[in-house]
Amino acid sequence: MNEFSYIVSSNRSKEAPNGMTVDNAIHQLETPNSVCTLIDTPGNLKHRQTATAALGQADVAILVVDSTAADIEECTTTTVPDDSKVRFGYEEIAQIAHDQGIRQMIVVLTKLDDRGAHLTEKQYSNVVKSIGFSLDKIGFRHSPSSTITTTIPFIPLSGLNGDNLTHRSPGIPWYDGPYLMQALDGMEIPVRESFKQLWIPILNVCQVERIGIVAIGTIETGTLEVGMQVKILPNDVLAKVESIEMHHTALSTAQAGDHVGFNLVFSVDDTTTEAMDIRPGCIATDADVSYSTLVDHGYL
């Protein structure tokens, strides 16, 4: 098995038969300049809610386009950008990403190792124009004229063979753009506001044996510390942060921008339905924050 095959393989039994992601999965990736948290999220629009929750945690979206699928042929039947050519879900997923505050995107044309993939330079150019036209309308790039400039990287790659992942592929000589690691390192890292009020949209919740409730999410603002009290909204209950982990490494403190799991411990008197019913979409914030104040200021 190739060293990059983890990208296209899955040990999640419910996903393997259909060959698609149906739930969010989290991975760590180190580039030469940064450490990234990758959230693999569904692209199938049947799972909009799952995808929306994950996109709300991200700084950059990687839009994966199957180069073996019929939509590539649709995109390459004309050199003129046409709304009707982008109708396979990419536009809606991109719109959700933009609505969730993401302003940076990378597009990858994947599965070039497949025998059914025959992406030529002309087809690649037409895909960039067609999908790029749609992304431009959404707001991911603002072309100064009718000529679409390549401000979004469109990267042809093979996850199985490693082409254009960590190095440039000699098998695609006509492509002279960045490989995926380069593109990720070229993305702008947002200013992290660790001094502000704690705000963690919860992406997932697990009941871990011998540990208890573990909430998972990206710290949007503020600082999370072991031992501090947090309030869970809209449940309006308090919990103690017993422990924090990021990519299986224990932390005493986590800052804005960190994607963490944190063990929540409720008081003996607070084992109510509201306390135990922590779910994706809840917010972890400072203990002194009132629910009504957040509503009044338009946060909820």
Secondary structure, 3 states (H helix, E strand, C coil): CCCCHHHCCCCCCCCCCCCCCCCCEEEEEECCCCEEEEEECCCCHHHHHHHHHHHCCCCEEEEEEECCCHHHHHHCCCCCCCHHHCCCCHHHHHHHHHHCCCCEEEEEEECCCCCCCCCCHHHHHHHHHHHHHHHHHHCCCCCCCCCCCCCCCEEECECCCCECCCCCCCCCCCCCCCCHHHHHHCCCCCCCECCCCCEEEEEEEEEECCCEEEEEEECCECEEECCCEEEEECCCEEEEEEEEEECCEEECEEECCCEEEEEEECCHHHCCHHHHCCCCCCEEEECCCCHHHHHHCCCC
